Amino acid sequence: MTFPRFLISLSLMLAATSSHAFDFKTVGAAPVILYDAPSTKGGKLYVVPRGAPLEVVLAYGDWLKVRDVGGELAWTEAKGLSAKHNVIVRVANAKVRATAEDNASPAFTADKGVLLEVLEPAANGWIKVRHRDGLSGYVKSTEVWGI
């Protein structure tokens, strides 16, 4: 039995995309507008504040289809995003610890929705982060969104 060509192509495409890591960008110095289409003529949906992480789902020329922390999909101009890496706390009272261990002393606590800068990539389920006030420490990767 032979498979139709489109099924083989689809299988290869799914295999390639399933191993791809998530690509996150951060809103740059100015807030960005999210649109319902890849054009400034598209409908304006809402504004995302500077520093917020967005997951890049698809690139189309100078436009990116992105997913926000709430799971909404929309389009934005690529020029408004930066490679800087931030995350958003997604649990109430996340404990940011002095070292990457469950029993380490807390460096600070971050409420749900707080923006944190990523200082070191995730390792062993922990991410080194810094609060805008300068405090830094390690947070569990399951407690933040944007990685």
Protein Blocks (a to p, Z undefined) as FASTA:
>chain_A
ZZdfklmmmmmmmmmmmmpccddddddfbdcdddfbdcfkbccfbdcdehiacddfbdgh
jbccdddfkopacdddfklpcfbdcdddfbehiacdfbdcfkbccfbdcdehiacddfbd
ceehiacdddfkopacdddfklpghZZ
